[in-house]
Amino acid sequence: MKNITFVVSIILLVICSKANAQIEFEKGFYIDQFADTIVCYVKNFGWSSTPDNFTVKSLDNQTVYSIDADEIKSIQIGDRIKFVNRIVQEDISDNNQQRIAIKRKVEFNQNQRILKVLIESKFSLYMIEEGEYKDYFYSEDNGVIKQLVNKKFAVTGNGFAKSNEYLKQLLRINTCETEKLNSFVKNMRLSENNLISYFLQINQCSSSKIKRYEELRPEGKTVANFSFKAGVNTAKSRYIFASPNSAKEIEVPRNTSYTLGLEVEIPLKVNQYKWSVIFEPTYKQLASSTTVVDQGLDREYEYQIYSIDIPLGIRYKMYLKENLNLFLNFKVQHTFHVGNSYVDLDFGQDHSAQTRFNFSYGAGIKWKKFSLEYRRDSQDILFQRVYEQFMNYNNAMVIGYNFR
């Protein structure tokens, strides 16, 4: 456990030291308050909340400086990311920490805000992110930017109700006038994907030119990536018997086996999608034996374990170039034994294998759809008697193929 803690600490230190280095400057520009366009490089932090300042680098002398969001009219990174500084009509009745409004009635006020542009067209769509909360805004023909109202409000007692004013707002700008789209709106949950789909349709119906700003995930536009994993695993085992009357420790020789798994990776919108949540059910087969002299007798110690590991973890990627990246994994996993799994290490007595949660960590490289990864974990197998302990130390080389 001490070794695992040490290695995990090293991995976390490496991740922290590399995180900022992996945030890159990208070609872009901003328009200042005097309507001058300044072409520059903008540091793309992959913002999870609407930023209040930006880090830019000049094209000529490579000077890096920071500009406040309220000092610019707009800023853009390539054709994918754009923020604008605009006066908006915003509902101010939603004004407490729990995002539960005091009043049902909408109280609009004009505020200067920084908005992320999602769609620019006859009907434009904007967003403000504040932690876990997202507020959406829209405008028509570059007119007044209004908030799409979706709020909880307090009612008598300790309860609350919902006001879905945004449904009426969206229906009022429906230029398609189709029953299918009306039905879609009436049952729509307010979300980024639903709104983008709706605004694309109504702008297409009005034959308007559409500009969609879309921050692409490095692996493409999919919500999740799926990979088939196959590997070779080597295991070294140690059995410790430490009763009040006797003690012994047995080293079981290394053995080689195979692993099969299916990985699900969900990229997170943090630091340009460099962080991911990973889930990889993995089948593993382990078996080994050894003979030792115990009290003058040759005794056979052996184990046979068929298991399915259920790990949940995080991944951090470091992009070297297009389609090539290094990654670090850290997982917490639990093992379920299947089939005829047993440990026979105590005078011919079989023990059914039971494990508890353990840690797994590793590092690898991915090129296009293929990956190669080294991973290490340990399995602490429990016995009914507390003075017995059996540990498996696993090292594996795993190849993967991403099919989405």
C-alpha positions in Angstrom: 0.0 0.0 0.0 2.9 2.4 0.8 4.3 1.7 -2.7 1.0 2.4 -4.3 0.5 5.7 -2.4 4.0 6.8 -3.4 3.5 6.1 -7.1 0.0 7.7 -7.1 1.5 10.8 -5.5 4.2 11.0 -8.2 1.6 10.6 -10.9 -0.6 13.4 -9.4 2.5 15.7 -9.2 3.3 15.0 -12.8 -0.3 15.7 -13.8 -0.3 19.0 -11.9 3.0 20.1 -13.4 2.0 19.2 -16.9 -1.6 20.6 -16.8 -0.8 24.2 -17.4 2.0 23.4 -19.9 -0.5 21.5 -22.0 -2.8 24.6 -22.3 -1.8 26.0 -25.7 -2.1 29.4 -27.4 -4.2 29.3 -30.5 -4.6 31.8 -33.4 -7.4 34.2 -32.9 -8.3 37.9 -32.5 -10.2 40.3 -30.3 -12.0 43.6 -31.0 -11.4 46.2 -28.4 -13.6 49.0 -27.1 -12.4 51.3 -30.0 -13.5 48.7 -32.6 -10.0 47.9 -33.5 -9.3 44.3 -34.4 -6.1 42.8 -32.8 -4.9 39.5 -34.3 -3.1 37.5 -31.7 -2.8 34.1 -30.0 -5.3 33.3 -27.3 -4.7 30.8 -24.5 -7.5 28.3 -24.6 -8.2 27.1 -21.1 -11.2 25.0 -22.1 -13.3 27.2 -19.8 -15.9 25.4 -17.7 -17.3 28.8 -16.6 -17.6 32.0 -18.5 -14.2 33.8 -18.1 -13.8 37.3 -16.8 -10.3 37.7 -18.4 -8.2 36.3 -21.2 -4.5 35.6 -21.7 -3.2 36.6 -25.1 0.2 36.7 -26.9 1.1 39.2 -29.6 2.1 37.9 -33.0 5.3 40.1 -33.4 7.2 40.2 -30.1 5.6 37.2 -28.4 4.6 39.4 -25.4 2.1 37.6 -23.1 -0.5 39.8 -21.4 -4.0 39.6 -19.8 -7.1 41.6 -20.8 -10.3 41.9 -18.8 -13.4 40.7 -20.6 -15.1 44.1 -20.0 -12.4 45.8 -22.0 -13.3 44.1 -25.3 -16.3 43.8 -27.5 -15.6 40.2 -28.6 -12.8 37.6 -28.7 -12.5 34.6 -30.9 -10.3 31.5 -31.2 -10.3 30.2 -34.8 -13.8 29.4 -36.0 -14.7 27.4 -32.9 -14.9 29.6 -29.8 -16.3 33.1 -29.5 -17.2 35.3 -26.6 -19.0 38.7 -26.8 -19.5 41.6 -24.4 -23.1 42.7 -24.7 -25.9 44.4 -22.8 -28.6 41.8 -22.1 -32.1 41.6 -20.6 -31.6 39.3 -17.6 -34.0 37.9 -15.0 -32.8 39.3 -11.7 -35.5 37.6 -9.5 -33.4 34.4 -9.5 -31.1 35.9 -6.9 -30.2 33.5 -4.2 -27.5 30.8 -3.8 -29.8 27.9 -4.3 -31.0 29.3 -7.6 -34.6 29.4 -6.3 -36.3 32.7 -7.2 -38.2 34.6 -4.5 -40.9 35.6 -7.0 -42.5 33.8 -9.9 -42.9 37.1 -11.9 -40.0 37.7 -14.2 -38.0 40.9 -13.5 -35.8 41.8 -16.4 -32.9 44.2 -15.9 -30.3 45.4 -18.4 -26.8 44.1 -17.5 -23.5 44.0 -19.2 -22.4 40.4 -19.5 -19.9 38.2 -21.3 -21.6 35.5 -23.3 -20.4 32.5 -25.2 -21.7 32.4 -28.7 -23.2 29.1 -29.8 -25.0 30.1 -33.0 -24.9 33.3 -35.1 -27.7 33.8 -37.5 -31.1 35.5 -37.9 -31.9 33.9 -34.5 -28.7 33.8 -32.4 -28.0 31.7 -29.4 -25.8 32.5 -26.4 -24.8 30.9 -23.1 -23.4 32.0 -19.7 -21.8 29.3 -17.5 -21.4 29.8 -13.8 -20.1 26.5 -12.3 -22.8 23.9 -12.6 -25.4 26.4 -13.8 -26.0 27.5 -17.4 -28.2 30.3 -18.6 -29.2 30.7 -22.2 -29.9 33.9 -24.2 -31.2 34.6 -27.7 -31.6 37.5 -30.1 -33.4 38.1 -33.4 -31.8 40.0 -36.3 -29.0 41.2 -33.9 -31.5 42.9 -31.7 -31.9 42.9 -28.0 -30.4 39.8 -26.3 -33.0 38.2 -24.0 -32.7 35.5 -21.4 -34.6 32.2 -21.9 -36.4 32.0 -18.6 -36.3 28.7 -16.8 -36.5 28.9 -13.0 -37.6 27.5 -9.8 -39.5 29.9 -7.5 -40.6 29.6 -3.9 -44.2 28.9 -2.9 -46.0 28.7 0.4 -44.2 26.6 2.9 -40.9 24.9 2.1 -41.8 23.9 -1.5 -41.1 25.3 -4.9 -42.6 25.3 -8.4 -41.2 25.7 -11.9 -41.8 28.4 -14.5 -41.1 27.2 -18.0 -41.4 30.6 -19.7 -38.7 29.6 -22.2 -41.2 27.3 -24.0 -43.4 30.3 -24.9 -40.3 32.3 -25.9 -39.2 29.6 -28.3 -42.6 29.1 -29.8 -42.8 32.8 -30.6 -39.8 32.6 -32.8 -40.7 29.4 -34.6 -40.5 30.2 -38.3 -41.0 26.6 -39.4 -44.6 26.4 -38.2 -44.6 22.6 -38.4 -46.5 20.5 -35.9 -43.5 18.3 -35.4 -41.3 21.2 -34.3 -44.0 22.6 -32.2 -44.4 19.3 -30.4 -40.6 19.1 -29.9 -40.6 22.5 -28.3 -43.6 21.8 -26.0 -41.8 18.8 -24.6 -38.2 20.2 -24.7 -36.0 20.2 -21.6 -33.8 23.3 -21.6 -30.3 22.0 -22.5 -27.4 23.1 -24.8 -28.0 20.3 -27.3 -31.7 20.7 -27.5 -31.4 24.5 -28.1 -28.7 24.1 -30.7 -30.9 21.6 -32.6 -33.9 24.0 -32.4 -32.1 27.1 -33.5 -30.5 25.3 -36.4 -33.9 24.3 -37.6 -35.6 27.6 -37.3 -32.7 29.4 -39.0 -32.8 26.9 -41.8 -36.5 27.5 -42.3 -35.8 31.2 -42.6 -33.1 30.6 -45.2 -30.6 32.4 -43.0 -26.8 32.0 -43.1 -25.7 30.1 -40.1 -22.5 30.2 -38.2 -22.2 27.6 -35.4 -19.3 27.8 -32.9 -18.5 24.4 -31.7 -15.5 23.4 -29.5 -14.7 20.0 -30.8 -13.5 17.2 -28.5 -10.0 15.9 -29.5 -11.6 12.5 -30.2 -14.4 14.0 -32.3 -17.9 15.0 -31.6 -19.0 11.9 -29.7 -20.1 12.1 -26.1 -18.2 8.8 -25.3 -15.4 6.8 -26.8 -15.4 3.0 -26.8 -12.2 0.9 -27.0 -11.6 -2.8 -27.1 -8.6 -3.8 -24.8 -6.5 -6.9 -24.8 -3.4 -7.5 -22.8 -0.8 -9.8 -21.3 -0.7 -9.8 -17.5 2.1 -11.1 -15.2 1.3 -11.7 -11.6 3.5 -12.3 -8.6 1.8 -13.4 -5.4 2.7 -13.5 -1.7 0.9 -15.4 1.1 1.4 -14.3 4.7 0.4 -16.4 7.6 0.8 -14.6 10.9 -1.2 -16.4 13.7 -0.4 -15.9 17.4 1.4 -19.3 17.4 3.3 -19.3 14.1 4.2 -17.2 11.1 5.3 -17.9 7.5 5.6 -16.1 4.2 5.4 -17.8 0.8 6.4 -16.3 -2.5 4.4 -17.8 -5.4 6.3 -17.6 -8.8 5.2 -15.2 -11.5 2.7 -16.4 -14.0 1.5 -15.0 -17.3 -2.1 -14.7 -18.4 -4.4 -12.7 -20.6 -6.9 -9.9 -20.1 -9.8 -8.7 -22.1 -11.8 -5.5 -21.5 -14.1 -2.9 -23.0 -13.3 0.7 -22.1 -15.8 3.6 -22.0 -14.2 7.0 -21.9 -16.2 10.2 -21.3 -14.2 13.4 -22.1 -14.8 16.2 -19.7 -15.1 19.8 -20.7 -12.1 20.8 -18.6 -8.8 22.0 -19.8 -9.7 21.4 -23.5 -11.1 17.9 -22.9 -7.7 16.7 -21.6 -9.5 15.1 -18.6 -11.7 12.1 -18.9 -13.7 9.7 -16.8 -13.0 6.0 -17.7 -14.8 2.8 -17.0 -13.4 -0.5 -18.1 -14.9 -3.9 -17.1 -12.0 -6.4 -17.6 -11.8 -10.1 -17.5 -8.7 -11.6 -16.0 -7.4 -15.1 -15.4 -4.7 -15.9 -12.9 -3.2 -19.3 -11.9 0.0 -20.4 -10.3 1.5 -22.9 -7.8 4.7 -23.6 -5.9 6.1 -26.3 -3.6 7.7 -25.5 -0.3 9.1 -27.5 2.6 6.9 -27.0 5.6 7.6 -28.9 8.9 9.6 -31.4 7.0 7.0 -32.0 4.4 6.6 -30.9 0.8 3.4 -28.9 0.5 1.8 -27.6 -2.7 0.5 -24.0 -2.6 -1.6 -22.9 -5.5 -4.3 -20.6 -6.6 -6.7 -20.2 -9.5 -8.7 -17.0 -10.0 -11.1 -16.0 -12.7 -12.2 -12.5 -12.2 -13.9 -9.4 -13.6 -12.5 -6.1 -12.5 -14.9 -3.2 -12.4 -12.7 0.0 -12.4 -13.8 3.6 -12.4 -11.1 6.2 -12.8 -9.8 9.4 -14.4 -7.4 10.0 -17.3 -5.3 12.9 -18.2 -4.0 13.4 -21.7 -0.9 15.3 -23.0 -1.1 16.0 -26.7 2.2 15.7 -28.6 0.7 16.4 -32.1 -2.5 15.7 -34.0 -3.6 12.1 -33.4 -0.8 11.4 -30.9 -1.0 11.7 -27.2 0.4 10.4 -23.9 -2.0 9.6 -21.1 -2.0 8.8 -17.4 -4.7 6.7 -15.6 -5.7 6.3 -12.0 -8.6 4.0 -11.1 -10.4 2.6 -8.1 -11.7 -0.9 -8.8 -13.5 -3.9 -7.3 -13.0 -7.5 -8.4 -15.8 -10.0 -8.7 -14.7 -13.7 -9.0 -16.4 -16.0 -11.4 -16.2 -19.7 -12.2 -14.1 -22.0 -10.0 -11.9 -19.5 -8.2 -10.0 -20.6 -5.2 -6.8 -20.2 -3.1 -5.3 -23.4 -1.7 -2.4 -22.2 0.5 -3.0 -23.7 3.9 -2.5 -27.4 4.4 -4.9 -28.4 1.7 -7.7 -26.1 2.7 -9.4 -24.3 -0.1 -10.5 -20.7 0.4 -13.1 -19.0 -1.7 -11.6 -15.8 -3.2 -13.0 -12.5 -2.0 -11.4 -9.2 -2.7 -11.9 -5.6 -1.6 -11.5 -2.3 -3.4 -8.0 -1.6 -4.7 -6.1 0.9 -6.9 -4.9 0.6 -10.4 -2.6 3.1 -12.2 -0.9 3.2 -15.5 0.4 5.2 -18.4 0.3 4.8 -22.2 0.5 6.3 -25.6 -2.3 6.6 -28.2 -1.9 7.1 -32.0 -5.1 7.5 -34.0 -7.3 4.5 -33.0 -4.6 2.4 -31.4 -3.1 2.6 -27.9 -0.4 0.9 -25.9 -0.6 1.0 -22.1 1.3 -0.2 -19.1 -0.8 -0.7 -15.9 -0.2 -2.0 -12.4 -2.5 -3.0 -9.6 -2.6 -5.2 -6.6 -5.4 -7.5 -5.3 -5.8 -8.1 -1.6 -7.7 -11.3 -1.3 -9.5 -11.8 2.0 -9.8 -14.9 4.1 -12.1 -15.7 7.0 -9.2 -15.7 9.4 -7.8 -12.2 10.0 -4.2 -13.5 10.3 -4.1 -14.7 6.7 -3.3 -12.4 3.8 -2.8 -13.1 0.1 -1.7 -10.4 -2.3 -1.5 -10.4 -6.1 0.8 -7.9 -7.7 -0.2 -7.5 -11.4 1.7 -5.9 -14.2 0.1 -5.7 -17.7 0.8 -4.5 -21.1 -2.5 -3.7 -22.9 -3.2 -2.8 -26.5 -6.4 -1.0 -27.4 -8.5 -0.2 -30.5 -10.9 2.7 -30.5 -14.0 1.9 -32.6 -15.8 5.1 -32.0 
